[in-house]
Amino acid sequence: RISHRTHHQNHGHVENDESWHPLSEKIYKSLDNATRLLRFTLPFPMLAYPIYLWSRSPGKKGSHFHPDSDLFVPNERKDIITSTACWTAMVGLLAYLSFAMGPMPLLKLYGIPYAIFVMWLDLVTYLHHHGHDEKLPWYRGKEWSYLRGGLTTLDRDYGWINNIHHDIGTHVIHHLFPQIPHYHLIEATEAAKPVLGKYYKEPKKSGPLPFYLLGILIKSMRKDHYVSDIGDVVYYQTDPQLYGTNKSG
């Protein structure tokens, strides 16, 4: 909850954003080859959420489980201790169930659903901030503002899944006005479109199931690798050597 709030307060900022923000060129090149390759080779990025909770993103310190992490302010310490205690209790319960039920039933009942949840969560959050054919800007310094950052987010259509998501595919208006309840997001988006004009990027319409998102995800993973260390308005660049080829896309 707290790190997601930080994400909303700093969306579109290269250094201060907290959700799928870009790696700077310096940090990207400091990673070993295996880490770079795994980060941009499916399905591994779609399993990143537990790793992010434990150690955040490259270039950032702290953990969601440590009350003294840079993520939190001192008066949130009790909240983090409570949260970590609950996580620990859940891990203990799962360990007990593994002995009581056996590991395979637990894997089927809990492990596989959890993995599916993590992959879908990572897919959705990634594609709300990446994958547009016209590269989206990321900002630093005085070039960043709450409005400019919010307009770098993307709406997505999930077909039949829209209702299950409480219409979170209307992501632009959700970022600009997070206080709007989910049952008014579609209405608010339609009202905002004439005001936003060219700054609103109409999402591609989905069939009953959003299989088209997989192609967008693969294309983005192949092209959106890092941003320049300098400049207050930067765009994703491609590492042509990442997959052992000089072709970027």
C-alpha positions, 0 to 999 in steps of 0.5 A: 500500500505504501510503495504503491502510494509512492508510485502514484505520487511519482509516476513517470519520474525516472528515479522516484517512481516505484513501479516498473520505472526504467533502469538508467544506462549506468545501472543497466550496464552494472548488471551482470549479463545473466541478470540483464537477460533474465530481466527482459526474457519472458516469463522471468520478468512476470515473476518479479513481484516477490523479488521486488517486495524483498529487495526492490528494483536494481539501483534502490535499497530496502525491503518491504519487510524491513521497518527501517527501509527507505520506503517508509517514514518513521511513523509507519514502522508499526505498520511494517512490523505488523505486516511482516509478522503476518507474512511470517505467520502465513509462511509458517502456515504454508510450511505446516500445510506442506507437512499436513497435506503434502507438498504437491496438493499445496502446490496445486491449491496455493502455489500455482494460483499464486504464481498465476496471480503474480504473473498477471499482476506484473503483466498488468502493471508493466503494460500500464506504463510500457509498450506504446508504439510511440515511445513514452517520455520519462522525466527528471528534475523540473521537467517532471510534474504530477500531470506530465507523469500521469499522462505517461500511463496507458489505458488497456482493454482487457475484454471480459476481464475488465469487470473483474479488474474493476475497470483498472484498464482506465489507468490514466484517469486512475493516476490523475485522480486516484480518489475516483471510485472504480465504478466511475472510472469509465464515465470519468475517462469519457469525460476527460478525453475531450480535455486531454485531446492528443495527450490521451492514447486510445487503447486497442480494443480487445477480443473477449480475452486480451491475447493481443497484450502478449505481443505488446509485452514481447515487443516492449521487452525486446526494445525498452531496456534503459534510459540515458543517465543525462537529460530531464526528458528521456526515452527508452533505448534498446541494447542491441547486444542483449540477445546476442544479436545486433538487431534491436527489434 
